[in-house]
Amino acid sequence: MQPSGGQDERRQPHQAVDCQAQGDIFKGKITAAEVARQYDLTVSEVEGWIDEAQRSMENGFKARRKGIRE
């Protein structure tokens, strides 16, 4: 995982963090605090991204189930 730094990325933590780190967070291999340190983000930014990603996945599953029932 290579941090890329930059002001724009601080505003969009989910874009600053590479796919490997994102997967590792969800698998529990790395903590939000570790990712925040590596990518120069705050823990709350990373946790916010995690919450947003979980909501998006839940909505995707709900929509998929609804489509299957029809």
Residue frames as a rotation matrix with the C-alpha (Angstrom) as fourth column:
MET 1
0.578 0.816 0.000 0.00
0.816 -0.578 0.000 0.00
0.000 0.000 -1.000 0.00
GLN 2
-0.574 -0.798 0.184 1.48
0.808 -0.588 -0.031 3.26
0.133 0.131 0.982 -1.09
PRO 3
0.234 0.620 -0.749 0.12
0.630 -0.684 -0.369 6.52
-0.741 -0.385 -0.550 0.30
SER 4
-0.030 -0.219 0.975 -0.24
0.965 -0.262 -0.029 9.14
0.261 0.940 0.219 -2.36
GLY 5
-0.467 -0.236 -0.852 -0.84
0.669 -0.725 -0.165 12.29
-0.579 -0.647 0.496 -0.28
GLY 6
-0.830 0.112 0.546 -2.29
0.353 -0.652 0.671 15.59
0.431 0.750 0.502 -1.45
GLN 7
-0.876 0.482 -0.002 -4.94
-0.347 -0.633 -0.692 18.06
-0.335 -0.606 0.722 -0.35
ASP 8
-0.237 0.842 -0.484 -7.70
-0.890 0.012 0.456 16.87
0.390 0.539 0.746 -2.70
GLU 9
-0.307 0.067 -0.950 -7.31
0.050 0.997 0.054 13.35
0.951 -0.031 -0.309 -1.35
ARG 10
-0.989 -0.010 -0.147 -7.86
0.147 -0.039 -0.988 14.59
0.004 -0.999 0.040 2.21
ARG 11
-0.495 0.865 -0.087 -11.35
-0.825 -0.499 -0.266 15.65
-0.273 -0.060 0.960 1.12
GLN 12
0.541 0.647 -0.538 -12.07
-0.790 0.610 -0.061 12.26
0.289 0.458 0.841 -0.47
PRO 13
-0.127 -0.702 0.701 -10.45
-0.861 0.429 0.273 9.58
-0.492 -0.568 -0.659 1.73
HIS 14
0.494 0.353 0.795 -12.06
-0.030 0.920 -0.391 6.71
-0.869 0.169 0.465 -0.16
GLN 15
0.981 -0.194 -0.022 -10.23
-0.030 -0.037 -0.999 7.86
0.193 0.980 -0.042 -3.31
ALA 16
0.335 -0.912 0.239 -6.92
-0.906 -0.381 -0.183 8.28
0.258 -0.155 -0.954 -1.48
VAL 17
-0.082 -0.313 0.946 -6.89
-0.665 0.724 0.182 4.76
-0.742 -0.615 -0.267 -0.07
ASP 18
-0.597 -0.219 -0.772 -5.96
-0.779 0.390 0.491 2.05
0.193 0.894 -0.404 -2.55
CYS 19
0.306 0.823 -0.478 -8.15
-0.693 0.537 0.481 -1.02
0.653 0.184 0.735 -3.16
GLN 20
-0.188 -0.454 -0.871 -5.87
0.275 0.827 -0.490 -3.34
0.943 -0.332 -0.031 -1.19
ALA 21
-0.977 -0.176 0.119 -6.16
-0.045 -0.373 -0.927 -1.17
0.208 -0.911 0.357 1.92
GLN 22
-0.289 0.946 0.148 -9.94
-0.933 -0.313 0.177 -0.96
0.214 -0.087 0.973 1.50
GLY 23
0.337 0.385 -0.859 -10.24
-0.300 0.909 0.290 -4.73
0.893 0.160 0.421 1.34
ASP 24
-0.523 -0.643 -0.560 -7.93
0.364 0.425 -0.829 -5.14
0.771 -0.637 0.011 4.32
ILE 25
-0.803 0.314 0.507 -10.09
-0.577 -0.623 -0.528 -2.80
0.150 -0.716 0.682 6.40
PHE 26
0.193 0.976 -0.096 -13.22
-0.924 0.214 0.316 -4.85
0.330 0.028 0.944 5.70
LYS 27
0.357 -0.133 -0.925 -11.38
0.020 0.991 -0.135 -8.13
0.934 0.030 0.356 6.38
GLY 28
0.989 0.044 0.141 -10.10
-0.133 -0.150 0.980 -6.78
0.064 -0.988 -0.143 9.68
LYS 29
0.489 -0.871 -0.039 -6.44
0.829 0.478 -0.290 -7.11
0.272 0.109 0.956 8.65
ILE 30
-0.712 -0.659 0.244 -5.75
0.571 -0.745 -0.346 -3.42
0.410 -0.107 0.906 9.30
THR 31
-0.085 0.689 -0.719 -7.44
0.874 -0.295 -0.387 -0.81
-0.479 -0.662 -0.577 11.47
ALA 32
0.734 0.424 0.530 -8.87
0.618 -0.741 -0.264 2.54
0.281 0.521 -0.806 10.46
ALA 33
0.845 -0.462 -0.270 -6.20
-0.144 -0.682 0.717 4.18
-0.515 -0.567 -0.643 12.61
GLU 34
-0.062 -0.909 0.412 -3.40
0.386 0.359 0.850 2.41
-0.921 0.211 0.328 10.72
VAL 35
0.065 0.161 0.985 -4.84
0.997 -0.047 -0.058 3.42
0.037 0.986 -0.164 7.35
ALA 36
0.946 0.323 0.027 -5.29
0.319 -0.942 0.102 7.00
0.059 -0.088 -0.994 8.58
ARG 37
0.474 -0.847 -0.239 -1.61
-0.100 -0.322 0.942 7.19
-0.875 -0.423 -0.238 9.56
GLN 38
-0.235 -0.623 0.746 -0.40
0.650 0.470 0.598 5.67
-0.723 0.625 0.294 6.28
TYR 39
-0.145 0.291 0.946 -2.48
0.952 -0.220 0.214 7.97
0.270 0.931 -0.245 4.10
ASP 40
-0.952 -0.292 -0.093 -2.32
0.306 -0.887 -0.345 11.16
0.019 -0.357 0.934 6.18
LEU 41
-0.214 0.950 0.226 -6.05
-0.030 -0.237 0.971 11.11
0.976 0.201 0.080 6.95
THR 42
-0.491 0.156 0.857 -7.98
-0.868 -0.171 -0.466 11.40
0.074 -0.973 0.219 10.17
VAL 43
-0.965 0.182 0.189 -9.49
0.125 0.952 -0.279 8.29
-0.230 -0.245 -0.942 11.72
SER 44
-0.176 0.970 -0.168 -12.94
0.013 -0.168 -0.986 9.87
-0.984 -0.176 0.017 11.40
GLU 45
-0.041 0.110 -0.993 -12.42
-0.946 -0.325 0.004 10.34
-0.322 0.939 0.117 7.64
VAL 46
-0.827 -0.319 -0.462 -11.56
-0.462 0.855 0.236 6.66
0.320 0.409 -0.855 7.24
GLU 47
-0.815 0.570 0.110 -14.42
0.299 0.575 -0.762 5.55
-0.497 -0.587 -0.639 9.50
GLY 48
-0.054 0.795 -0.605 -16.80
-0.469 -0.555 -0.687 7.79
-0.881 0.246 0.403 7.55
TRP 49
-0.334 -0.145 -0.931 -15.70
-0.932 0.197 0.303 6.12
0.140 0.970 -0.201 4.33
ILE 50
-0.995 -0.039 -0.090 -16.23
-0.022 0.983 -0.180 2.69
0.095 -0.177 -0.980 5.92
ASP 51
-0.469 0.881 -0.060 -19.76
0.137 0.006 -0.991 3.65
-0.872 -0.473 -0.123 7.01
GLU 52
0.022 0.445 -0.895 -20.55
-0.811 -0.515 -0.276 5.05
-0.584 0.733 0.350 3.56
ALA 53
-0.628 -0.338 -0.701 -19.26
-0.714 0.610 0.345 1.91
0.310 0.717 -0.624 1.84
GLN 54
-0.945 0.310 0.102 -21.29
0.211 0.820 -0.531 -0.35
-0.248 -0.480 -0.841 4.14
ARG 55
-0.153 0.930 -0.335 -24.48
-0.184 -0.360 -0.915 1.64
-0.971 -0.079 0.226 3.46
SER 56
-0.101 0.057 -0.993 -23.85
-0.975 -0.204 0.087 1.42
-0.198 0.977 0.076 -0.27
MET 57
-0.896 -0.259 -0.361 -23.33
-0.332 0.931 0.155 -2.34
0.295 0.258 -0.920 -0.08
GLU 58
-0.715 0.691 0.105 -26.49
0.257 0.400 -0.880 -2.79
-0.650 -0.602 -0.464 2.01
ASN 59
0.038 0.743 -0.668 -28.51
-0.558 -0.539 -0.631 -0.73
-0.829 0.397 0.393 -0.47
GLY 60
-0.410 -0.281 -0.868 -27.09
-0.902 0.269 0.339 -2.80
0.138 0.921 -0.364 -3.33
PHE 61
-0.997 0.049 -0.058 -28.11
0.060 0.978 -0.199 -6.04
0.047 -0.201 -0.978 -1.64
LYS 62
-0.396 0.910 -0.119 -31.61
0.073 -0.098 -0.992 -4.70
-0.915 -0.402 -0.027 -0.88
ALA 63
0.042 0.382 -0.923 -32.09
-0.864 -0.451 -0.226 -3.62
-0.502 0.807 0.311 -4.49
ARG 64
-0.714 -0.384 -0.586 -30.81
-0.641 0.696 0.324 -6.97
0.283 0.606 -0.743 -5.72
ARG 65
-0.896 0.422 0.138 -33.23
0.255 0.744 -0.617 -8.90
-0.363 -0.518 -0.774 -3.46
LYS 66
-0.117 0.890 -0.440 -36.11
-0.272 -0.455 -0.848 -6.72
-0.955 0.020 0.295 -4.57
GLY 67
-0.137 -0.033 -0.990 -35.26
-0.984 -0.108 0.140 -7.43
-0.112 0.994 -0.018 -8.22
ILE 68
-0.949 -0.235 -0.209 -35.11
-0.255 0.964 0.074 -11.18
0.185 0.124 -0.975 -7.56
ARG 69
-0.639 0.761 0.112 -38.60
0.218 0.319 -0.922 -11.20
-0.737 -0.565 -0.370 -5.98
GLU 70
-0.060 0.663 -0.746 -40.17
-0.642 -0.598 -0.480 -9.49
-0.764 0.450 0.462 -9.00
